[in-house]
Amino acid sequence: MHVLRIQSQDAYPLRDQLLAPKGRSDYSRFDGDMDDKTFHLGAFIDKTLVSIASFYFNKHQDISAPYQYQIRGLATLPEYTNKGIASTLIKTAYPIITQNQATVLWCSTRINSVGFFINLGFRPIGGPYEVAEVGQHQLMFKTLP
């Protein structure tokens, strides 16, 4: 497996395939995709993009750290899940995030992914909440060294 920086448009097909609510063809583009401090990572196996994650310099109002990054669009092709690929993507981002002076990484994750983030050292904030067209989510964060 190779983890590389990718362009936002490289992530669009997997976002649409794996994350978009049914019938939403406009889901692949997120606000901030092209911002200067945003970066996107992709995991490749045999030259095939199998997992993606995007990281946005974005402060959440319920987290007090002044500089924060948000994970969005984390997705892995089903045949490659549970192989540590998504974890590797996130861990690869840590030094990039801290280079940008941020000390917190946060996400709004689907309820079925809470355990994944807990295993990476993330902690929940508050309780589950509903995201229209997508389902229940949980706000989670991790303080980086």
C-alpha positions as CSV (number, residue, x, y, z in Angstrom):
1,M,0.0,0.0,0.0
2,H,1.1,3.5,-0.8
3,V,-0.4,6.7,0.8
4,L,-0.1,9.8,-1.4
5,R,-1.5,13.3,-1.5
6,I,-4.2,13.5,-4.1
7,Q,-6.3,16.3,-5.6
8,S,-9.8,16.8,-4.4
9,Q,-11.3,15.7,-7.7
10,D,-9.5,12.3,-7.3
11,A,-11.6,11.7,-4.3
12,Y,-14.9,12.5,-5.9
13,P,-15.7,9.0,-7.4
14,L,-15.2,7.2,-4.1
15,R,-17.1,9.9,-2.2
16,D,-20.1,9.5,-4.6
17,Q,-19.9,5.7,-4.6
18,L,-19.4,5.2,-0.8
19,L,-20.7,8.2,1.0
20,A,-23.4,9.9,-1.0
21,P,-27.0,9.6,0.1
22,K,-29.0,7.7,-2.4
23,G,-29.9,9.8,-5.4
24,R,-27.5,12.6,-4.6
25,S,-25.0,13.1,-7.5
26,D,-23.8,16.4,-6.1
27,Y,-22.3,15.0,-2.9
28,S,-18.7,14.6,-4.0
29,R,-17.7,18.3,-3.6
30,F,-17.3,19.7,-0.1
31,D,-16.9,23.3,0.9
32,G,-13.2,23.9,1.5
33,D,-11.9,21.2,-0.9
34,M,-9.7,23.8,-2.6
35,D,-8.6,25.8,0.4
36,D,-4.9,26.4,0.8
37,K,-4.6,24.4,4.1
38,T,-6.9,21.5,3.0
39,F,-5.2,18.3,1.9
40,H,-6.4,15.0,0.6
41,L,-4.8,11.6,1.1
42,G,-5.4,8.4,-0.9
43,A,-4.3,4.9,-0.3
44,F,-3.3,2.9,-3.4
45,I,-3.0,-0.8,-3.8
46,D,-1.6,-2.0,-7.1
47,K,-2.2,1.5,-8.5
48,T,-5.9,1.4,-7.5
49,L,-7.2,4.1,-5.2
50,V,-8.9,2.1,-2.5
51,S,-9.3,4.6,0.4
52,I,-9.6,8.4,0.7
53,A,-9.6,11.0,3.5
54,S,-9.8,14.8,3.3
55,F,-8.5,17.2,6.0
56,Y,-9.7,20.7,6.5
57,F,-8.3,23.5,8.6
58,N,-11.6,24.1,10.4
59,K,-12.5,25.0,13.9
60,H,-15.5,23.4,15.6
61,Q,-17.3,25.7,18.0
62,D,-17.5,23.1,20.8
63,I,-13.8,22.5,20.9
64,S,-11.6,25.1,22.5
65,A,-8.2,24.6,20.8
66,P,-7.5,27.6,18.5
67,Y,-6.2,25.6,15.6
68,Q,-8.0,22.5,14.4
69,Y,-8.4,20.1,11.5
70,Q,-11.5,18.3,10.5
71,I,-11.6,14.9,8.7
72,R,-14.3,14.6,6.1
73,G,-14.9,12.1,3.3
74,L,-13.2,9.1,4.8
75,A,-14.1,6.1,2.7
76,T,-12.6,2.7,1.8
77,L,-13.8,0.3,-0.9
78,P,-15.7,-2.5,0.9
79,E,-13.3,-5.2,-0.2
80,Y,-10.4,-3.3,1.5
81,T,-12.1,-2.5,4.9
82,N,-10.8,-3.9,8.2
83,K,-7.2,-4.0,6.8
84,G,-5.9,-0.9,8.6
85,I,-5.9,1.2,5.5
86,A,-8.1,4.0,6.8
87,S,-6.2,4.1,10.1
88,T,-3.0,4.5,8.1
89,L,-4.4,7.4,6.2
90,I,-5.4,9.2,9.4
91,K,-2.0,8.5,11.1
92,T,-0.2,9.8,7.9
93,A,-2.1,13.1,8.4
94,Y,-0.9,13.7,12.0
95,P,2.5,15.3,11.1
96,I,1.0,17.4,8.4
97,I,-1.7,18.7,10.8
98,T,0.8,19.5,13.5
99,Q,3.1,21.2,11.0
100,N,0.2,23.6,10.4
101,Q,0.2,24.4,14.1
102,A,-3.1,22.5,14.8
103,T,-3.4,20.4,18.0
104,V,-6.8,18.9,17.5
105,L,-8.3,16.6,14.8
106,W,-12.1,16.2,14.9
107,C,-14.8,14.6,12.8
108,S,-18.5,14.1,12.6
109,T,-18.7,10.4,12.1
110,R,-21.5,8.0,11.3
111,I,-22.6,6.0,14.4
112,N,-21.3,2.7,13.0
113,S,-17.8,4.2,12.8
114,V,-17.5,5.4,16.4
115,G,-15.5,2.3,17.5
116,F,-13.0,2.8,14.7
117,F,-12.3,6.4,15.9
118,I,-12.1,5.3,19.6
119,N,-9.5,2.8,18.6
120,L,-7.5,5.7,17.1
121,G,-7.7,7.6,20.4
122,F,-10.6,9.9,19.5
123,R,-13.2,10.8,22.2
124,P,-16.8,11.7,21.7
125,I,-18.3,15.1,22.5
126,G,-22.0,15.1,23.4
127,G,-24.4,12.5,22.2
128,P,-25.5,11.3,18.8
129,Y,-27.3,13.7,16.4
130,E,-29.1,13.4,13.1
131,V,-27.7,14.5,9.8
132,A,-30.4,14.9,7.2
133,E,-30.4,12.3,4.4
134,V,-27.4,10.4,6.0
135,G,-28.4,9.3,9.6
136,Q,-27.1,9.5,13.1
137,H,-23.6,10.9,13.7
138,Q,-21.3,11.5,16.6
139,L,-18.9,14.4,17.1
140,M,-15.4,13.1,18.0
141,F,-12.0,14.6,18.5
142,K,-8.4,13.7,19.2
143,T,-5.7,16.0,20.7
144,L,-2.4,15.6,18.8
145,P,1.0,15.9,20.5
